[in-house]
Amino acid sequence: MERHIFPDGTALTYYLVIKATELVEDLVVFPERMKQHLEVDSRGVWASQLVRIALMKAGVEYEIAYRHTQGLAFRAVDEECHYHEL
C-alpha cells in the first residue's frame, strides 16, 4: 500500500506545485483596483461572514446571526449602500 500511495502522492504534489507556479508566475496585481473592488464595488458584503462569526462568539445562535447578516448583505446590494453603514 505505502509503495503506491507515497510515490503517487508526491508526484501529484509536485505536479500541483508546478501548475500553481505557472498560474501565478505572470500574475499582474493592481492594488488600487483591488482596494476599489473591496471597498466600493462589493459594498463591504465580503465582511458579512466575519460579522456573523463575531456575533456567534458573542453568544448569538448561528441561525439568527446568519439570517441577520444575510439580510443586511442583501439590503446593502439592493439599496446600493455600504454593509458597514447598515
C-alpha positions in Angstrom: 0.0 0.0 0.0 2.7 2.5 1.0 4.6 1.6 -2.1 1.8 3.1 -4.2 0.5 5.9 -2.0 3.7 7.8 -1.3 5.1 7.9 -4.8 1.7 8.8 -6.3 1.1 11.4 -3.6 4.5 13.1 -4.0 4.2 13.0 -7.8 0.8 14.7 -7.6 2.1 17.2 -5.1 5.0 18.0 -7.5 2.6 18.4 -10.4 0.3 20.7 -8.4 3.2 22.9 -7.3 4.4 23.2 -11.0 0.8 24.2 -12.1 0.4 26.7 -9.3 3.7 28.2 -10.1 2.7 28.6 -13.7 -0.6 30.1 -12.7 0.9 32.9 -10.5 4.2 33.4 -12.3 3.0 36.1 -14.7 0.2 37.3 -12.5 -0.3 41.1 -12.6 -1.8 42.7 -9.5 -3.4 46.1 -9.4 -3.6 47.1 -5.7 -5.8 50.2 -6.3 -8.3 48.2 -8.4 -8.4 45.6 -5.7 -9.0 48.2 -3.0 -11.8 49.8 -5.0 -13.4 46.4 -5.5 -13.3 45.6 -1.8 -14.4 49.0 -0.5 -16.7 50.3 -3.2 -17.9 47.7 -5.7 -18.7 44.9 -3.3 -20.3 47.4 -0.8 -18.4 45.6 2.0 -20.6 42.5 1.7 -17.5 40.3 1.8 -17.2 41.1 5.6 -20.6 39.6 6.4 -19.1 36.2 7.4 -16.7 38.0 9.8 -19.6 39.8 11.3 -21.6 36.5 11.7 -18.6 34.9 13.4 -18.3 37.8 15.8 -22.0 37.6 16.6 -21.7 33.9 17.3 -18.7 34.4 19.6 -20.8 37.0 21.5 -23.4 34.3 22.1 -25.9 34.8 19.3 -27.2 31.5 17.8 -25.9 30.5 14.4 -29.3 30.7 12.6 -30.1 34.1 14.0 -26.7 35.5 13.2 -26.8 34.0 9.7 -30.3 35.5 8.9 -29.3 38.9 10.3 -26.0 39.2 8.3 -27.5 37.7 5.2 -30.4 40.2 5.3 -28.0 43.1 5.8 -25.9 41.9 2.8 -28.9 41.7 0.6 -30.0 45.2 1.7 -26.6 46.6 1.0 -26.8 45.4 -2.6 -30.4 46.3 -3.1 -30.1 49.8 -1.6 -26.6 50.4 -3.0 -25.1 51.3 0.3 -22.2 50.0 2.2 -22.6 47.0 4.5 -20.8 48.8 7.3 -23.3 51.6 7.3 -26.2 49.2 7.9 
